[in-house]
Amino acid sequence: MAVPLMDENRLNILNESNRMLSKLQLLSVYFGEDIIYKIYLRSQVIHKLFETNPELDINKLELFHMQFTASLIDLLRKIKKNNENNISLLLDEIQLNKEMVEKLNDSAYTENNFNIDKQRQALKINLSLRRLFQVLSDNSTDNPLSKNINAFSSRFATDFFYAIEPGLFTELTQYKDNDVYTNSYATIQKKLMGVLCKYDFKTEFFCGLKTGSQIIEIYKFIDVNRHFLYFPAHNLFLFVDVTKINGVDWTNNLSKKENLIHELNNKNDVLQSSASAAKSNMPAEIKALLAEDYKKIADINFLQNISNIDVQANILKTMLNTDLN
């Protein structure tokens, strides 16, 4: 038996209405905005009104969706696409930052490497000084300095040593010839050798300083608050007054590369938060418009005021042509 034309038309309109409502529901979930969900619920009520009251003109339901729901869905889809494009740019930047961090981690001497190697370097220095004392005492021609003693500075000076003014560098490394012991391999301040013997050559690495290509290493006695320097270019050991070293942030033990890694990771945290917020971002003027839309369709006399829906639909269509960036 053939379905009457009016019944078939009514069924088609109701089916299309359900499809419209499904699309609106998905968009309300995507944005998580209360006003969109309220519009969806109210649109469901309108649909049910026509579905359960066959005497109502079903064409008005179709008109409602054509004038209002379709434009609203198109507008929300435009905002969604715009948001997704913005998120895509943020995610691309996050990925580029991650790749840069991986490259820096592969190429950088990390803080962990530095902390381990400065302990090894202090052991080399202490052993070399102990041997130097013995060599000087025995008037020996043996080389007291540990093998590869200058490799530490070569490896870490660029990233971990603090920059100082050339004038200060010169001041710290000056000495009088009659104040030092000298042999073919090293020069050491006489008073420094005496203090080293007193405290059994127990020192630790304090920091590294540089000016241009020149570098010095600063060591601290473990049992007393005194410091000395090692000038690798001249194998020179001298007492040093660290209070003369100004403008240095002693709390910053990170290399330039590690600082950059931290900056990139922090930036990615911010970008990730921005990406999460951008997903459901909606301009304030559109939120205000949706609030007006809801008032219109929540009006109990909306069927009599269907022309107002038409006006509101025109506003929605105008928004579709607006640059949302």
Contacts in CASP RR format, 6 or more apart in sequence:
PFRMAT RR
TARGET T0000
AUTHOR 0000-0000-0000
METHOD contacts of the structure
MODEL  1
MAVPLMDENRLNILNESNRMLSKLQLLSVYFGEDIIYKIYLRSQVIHKLF
ETNPELDINKLELFHMQFTASLIDLLRKIKKNNENNISLLLDEIQLNKEM
VEKLNDSAYTENNFNIDKQRQALKINLSLRRLFQVLSDNSTDNPLSKNIN
AFSSRFATDFFYAIEPGLFTELTQYKDNDVYTNSYATIQKKLMGVLCKYD
FKTEFFCGLKTGSQIIEIYKFIDVNRHFLYFPAHNLFLFVDVTKINGVDW
TNNLSKKENLIHELNNKNDVLQSSASAAKSNMPAEIKALLAEDYKKIADI
NFLQNISNIDVQANILKTMLNTDLN
3 11 0 8 1.000
9 58 0 8 1.000
10 54 0 8 1.000
10 58 0 8 1.000
13 58 0 8 1.000
13 59 0 8 1.000
13 61 0 8 1.000
13 62 0 8 1.000
14 47 0 8 1.000
14 50 0 8 1.000
14 51 0 8 1.000
14 58 0 8 1.000
14 61 0 8 1.000
16 62 0 8 1.000
16 65 0 8 1.000
17 47 0 8 1.000
17 50 0 8 1.000
17 61 0 8 1.000
17 62 0 8 1.000
17 65 0 8 1.000
18 47 0 8 1.000
20 43 0 8 1.000
20 65 0 8 1.000
20 69 0 8 1.000
20 70 0 8 1.000
20 73 0 8 1.000
21 40 0 8 1.000
21 43 0 8 1.000
21 44 0 8 1.000
21 47 0 8 1.000
21 69 0 8 1.000
23 73 0 8 1.000
24 36 0 8 1.000
24 39 0 8 1.000
24 40 0 8 1.000
24 43 0 8 1.000
24 69 0 8 1.000
24 72 0 8 1.000
24 73 0 8 1.000
24 76 0 8 1.000
25 40 0 8 1.000
27 36 0 8 1.000
27 73 0 8 1.000
27 76 0 8 1.000
27 77 0 8 1.000
27 80 0 8 1.000
28 36 0 8 1.000
28 37 0 8 1.000
28 39 0 8 1.000
28 40 0 8 1.000
30 80 0 8 1.000
30 279 0 8 1.000
30 280 0 8 1.000
31 76 0 8 1.000
31 79 0 8 1.000
31 80 0 8 1.000
31 280 0 8 1.000
31 282 0 8 1.000
32 280 0 8 1.000
33 280 0 8 1.000
33 282 0 8 1.000
33 287 0 8 1.000
33 290 0 8 1.000
35 287 0 8 1.000
35 290 0 8 1.000
35 291 0 8 1.000
35 294 0 8 1.000
36 76 0 8 1.000
36 290 0 8 1.000
38 294 0 8 1.000
39 72 0 8 1.000
39 290 0 8 1.000
39 293 0 8 1.000
39 294 0 8 1.000
39 297 0 8 1.000
42 294 0 8 1.000
42 297 0 8 1.000
42 298 0 8 1.000
43 69 0 8 1.000
43 297 0 8 1.000
46 61 0 8 1.000
46 64 0 8 1.000
46 297 0 8 1.000
46 302 0 8 1.000
47 61 0 8 1.000
49 56 0 8 1.000
50 56 0 8 1.000
50 58 0 8 1.000
50 60 0 8 1.000
50 61 0 8 1.000
56 303 0 8 1.000
60 303 0 8 1.000
60 306 0 8 1.000
63 306 0 8 1.000
64 297 0 8 1.000
64 306 0 8 1.000
64 309 0 8 1.000
67 306 0 8 1.000
67 309 0 8 1.000
67 310 0 8 1.000
67 313 0 8 1.000
68 293 0 8 1.000
68 297 0 8 1.000
68 309 0 8 1.000
68 312 0 8 1.000
68 313 0 8 1.000
68 316 0 8 1.000
71 313 0 8 1.000
71 316 0 8 1.000
71 317 0 8 1.000
71 320 0 8 1.000
72 290 0 8 1.000
72 293 0 8 1.000
72 316 0 8 1.000
74 316 0 8 1.000
74 320 0 8 1.000
75 286 0 8 1.000
75 316 0 8 1.000
75 319 0 8 1.000
75 320 0 8 1.000
78 320 0 8 1.000
78 324 0 8 1.000
79 281 0 8 1.000
79 282 0 8 1.000
79 283 0 8 1.000
79 286 0 8 1.000
79 324 0 8 1.000
82 324 0 8 1.000
82 325 0 8 1.000
83 278 0 8 1.000
83 279 0 8 1.000
83 280 0 8 1.000
83 281 0 8 1.000
84 279 0 8 1.000
86 278 0 8 1.000
86 281 0 8 1.000
87 275 0 8 1.000
87 278 0 8 1.000
87 279 0 8 1.000
90 271 0 8 1.000
90 272 0 8 1.000
90 274 0 8 1.000
90 275 0 8 1.000
90 278 0 8 1.000
91 275 0 8 1.000
93 271 0 8 1.000
94 268 0 8 1.000
94 271 0 8 1.000
94 272 0 8 1.000
94 275 0 8 1.000
97 264 0 8 1.000
97 265 0 8 1.000
97 267 0 8 1.000
97 268 0 8 1.000
97 271 0 8 1.000
98 268 0 8 1.000
100 264 0 8 1.000
101 261 0 8 1.000
101 264 0 8 1.000
101 265 0 8 1.000
104 257 0 8 1.000
104 258 0 8 1.000
104 260 0 8 1.000
104 261 0 8 1.000
104 264 0 8 1.000
105 261 0 8 1.000
107 257 0 8 1.000
108 159 0 8 1.000
108 255 0 8 1.000
108 257 0 8 1.000
108 258 0 8 1.000
108 261 0 8 1.000
109 155 0 8 1.000
109 156 0 8 1.000
109 159 0 8 1.000
109 160 0 8 1.000
109 255 0 8 1.000
109 257 0 8 1.000
110 255 0 8 1.000
110 258 0 8 1.000
111 253 0 8 1.000
111 254 0 8 1.000
111 255 0 8 1.000
111 258 0 8 1.000
114 156 0 8 1.000
114 159 0 8 1.000
114 160 0 8 1.000
114 253 0 8 1.000
114 255 0 8 1.000
115 253 0 8 1.000
117 152 0 8 1.000
117 155 0 8 1.000
117 156 0 8 1.000
118 152 0 8 1.000
118 156 0 8 1.000
118 205 0 8 1.000
119 204 0 8 1.000
119 205 0 8 1.000
120 152 0 8 1.000
121 149 0 8 1.000
121 152 0 8 1.000
121 205 0 8 1.000
121 217 0 8 1.000
122 203 0 8 1.000
122 204 0 8 1.000
122 205 0 8 1.000
122 219 0 8 1.000
124 146 0 8 1.000
124 149 0 8 1.000
124 152 0 8 1.000
125 146 0 8 1.000
125 149 0 8 1.000
125 203 0 8 1.000
125 205 0 8 1.000
125 217 0 8 1.000
125 219 0 8 1.000
125 230 0 8 1.000
126 201 0 8 1.000
126 202 0 8 1.000
126 203 0 8 1.000
127 146 0 8 1.000
127 201 0 8 1.000
128 144 0 8 1.000
128 145 0 8 1.000
128 146 0 8 1.000
128 149 0 8 1.000
128 186 0 8 1.000
129 144 0 8 1.000
129 188 0 8 1.000
129 193 0 8 1.000
129 196 0 8 1.000
129 201 0 8 1.000
129 237 0 8 1.000
130 201 0 8 1.000
131 142 0 8 1.000
131 144 0 8 1.000
131 145 0 8 1.000
132 144 0 8 1.000
132 145 0 8 1.000
132 185 0 8 1.000
132 186 0 8 1.000
132 188 0 8 1.000
132 193 0 8 1.000
133 193 0 8 1.000
133 196 0 8 1.000
133 197 0 8 1.000
133 201 0 8 1.000
134 140 0 8 1.000
134 144 0 8 1.000
135 142 0 8 1.000
135 144 0 8 1.000
135 183 0 8 1.000
135 185 0 8 1.000
136 181 0 8 1.000
136 183 0 8 1.000
136 193 0 8 1.000
141 183 0 8 1.000
141 184 0 8 1.000
143 184 0 8 1.000
143 185 0 8 1.000
144 185 0 8 1.000
144 186 0 8 1.000
145 185 0 8 1.000
145 186 0 8 1.000
145 235 0 8 1.000
149 232 0 8 1.000
150 232 0 8 1.000
152 217 0 8 1.000
153 161 0 8 1.000
153 208 0 8 1.000
153 215 0 8 1.000
153 217 0 8 1.000
153 232 0 8 1.000
156 255 0 8 1.000
157 208 0 8 1.000
157 210 0 8 1.000
157 215 0 8 1.000
158 256 0 8 1.000
159 255 0 8 1.000
159 256 0 8 1.000
159 257 0 8 1.000
159 258 0 8 1.000
160 208 0 8 1.000
160 253 0 8 1.000
160 255 0 8 1.000
161 207 0 8 1.000
161 208 0 8 1.000
161 209 0 8 1.000
161 210 0 8 1.000
161 215 0 8 1.000
162 207 0 8 1.000
162 208 0 8 1.000
162 209 0 8 1.000
162 210 0 8 1.000
162 245 0 8 1.000
162 248 0 8 1.000
162 249 0 8 1.000
163 209 0 8 1.000
163 210 0 8 1.000
163 211 0 8 1.000
163 212 0 8 1.000
164 209 0 8 1.000
164 210 0 8 1.000
164 211 0 8 1.000
164 245 0 8 1.000
164 248 0 8 1.000
165 211 0 8 1.000
166 211 0 8 1.000
166 212 0 8 1.000
167 211 0 8 1.000
168 211 0 8 1.000
168 244 0 8 1.000
168 245 0 8 1.000
168 246 0 8 1.000
169 209 0 8 1.000
169 211 0 8 1.000
169 214 0 8 1.000
169 216 0 8 1.000
171 244 0 8 1.000
172 209 0 8 1.000
172 216 0 8 1.000
172 229 0 8 1.000
172 238 0 8 1.000
172 240 0 8 1.000
172 244 0 8 1.000
172 245 0 8 1.000
173 216 0 8 1.000
173 229 0 8 1.000
173 231 0 8 1.000
173 234 0 8 1.000
173 236 0 8 1.000
173 238 0 8 1.000
175 187 0 8 1.000
175 189 0 8 1.000
175 236 0 8 1.000
175 238 0 8 1.000
179 189 0 8 1.000
179 190 0 8 1.000
179 191 0 8 1.000
180 187 0 8 1.000
180 188 0 8 1.000
180 189 0 8 1.000
180 190 0 8 1.000
180 238 0 8 1.000
181 187 0 8 1.000
181 188 0 8 1.000
181 190 0 8 1.000
181 193 0 8 1.000
185 235 0 8 1.000
186 235 0 8 1.000
186 236 0 8 1.000
186 237 0 8 1.000
187 234 0 8 1.000
187 235 0 8 1.000
187 236 0 8 1.000
187 237 0 8 1.000
188 236 0 8 1.000
188 237 0 8 1.000
188 238 0 8 1.000
189 228 0 8 1.000
189 237 0 8 1.000
189 238 0 8 1.000
189 239 0 8 1.000
191 239 0 8 1.000
192 228 0 8 1.000
192 237 0 8 1.000
192 238 0 8 1.000
192 239 0 8 1.000
195 221 0 8 1.000
195 224 0 8 1.000
195 226 0 8 1.000
195 239 0 8 1.000
196 203 0 8 1.000
199 221 0 8 1.000
199 222 0 8 1.000
199 223 0 8 1.000
199 224 0 8 1.000
202 221 0 8 1.000
202 222 0 8 1.000
202 223 0 8 1.000
203 219 0 8 1.000
203 220 0 8 1.000
203 221 0 8 1.000
203 222 0 8 1.000
203 228 0 8 1.000
204 219 0 8 1.000
204 220 0 8 1.000
204 222 0 8 1.000
205 217 0 8 1.000
205 218 0 8 1.000
205 219 0 8 1.000
205 220 0 8 1.000
206 218 0 8 1.000
206 219 0 8 1.000
206 220 0 8 1.000
206 227 0 8 1.000
206 242 0 8 1.000
207 217 0 8 1.000
207 218 0 8 1.000
207 248 0 8 1.000
207 250 0 8 1.000
208 215 0 8 1.000
208 216 0 8 1.000
208 217 0 8 1.000
208 218 0 8 1.000
209 215 0 8 1.000
209 216 0 8 1.000
209 217 0 8 1.000
209 218 0 8 1.000
209 229 0 8 1.000
209 245 0 8 1.000
210 216 0 8 1.000
214 233 0 8 1.000
215 232 0 8 1.000
215 233 0 8 1.000
216 229 0 8 1.000
216 230 0 8 1.000
216 231 0 8 1.000
216 232 0 8 1.000
217 229 0 8 1.000
217 230 0 8 1.000
217 232 0 8 1.000
218 227 0 8 1.000
218 228 0 8 1.000
218 229 0 8 1.000
218 240 0 8 1.000
218 242 0 8 1.000
219 227 0 8 1.000
219 228 0 8 1.000
219 229 0 8 1.000
219 230 0 8 1.000
220 226 0 8 1.000
220 227 0 8 1.000
221 227 0 8 1.000
226 239 0 8 1.000
227 239 0 8 1.000
227 240 0 8 1.000
227 241 0 8 1.000
227 242 0 8 1.000
228 237 0 8 1.000
228 238 0 8 1.000
228 239 0 8 1.000
228 240 0 8 1.000
229 236 0 8 1.000
229 237 0 8 1.000
229 238 0 8 1.000
229 239 0 8 1.000
229 240 0 8 1.000
230 236 0 8 1.000
230 237 0 8 1.000
231 237 0 8 1.000
231 238 0 8 1.000
252 259 0 8 1.000
254 262 0 8 1.000
283 324 0 8 1.000
286 319 0 8 1.000
289 315 0 8 1.000
289 316 0 8 1.000
289 319 0 8 1.000
292 312 0 8 1.000
293 312 0 8 1.000
293 316 0 8 1.000
296 302 0 8 1.000
296 305 0 8 1.000
296 308 0 8 1.000
296 309 0 8 1.000
296 312 0 8 1.000
297 309 0 8 1.000
299 305 0 8 1.000
302 308 0 8 1.000
302 309 0 8 1.000
END
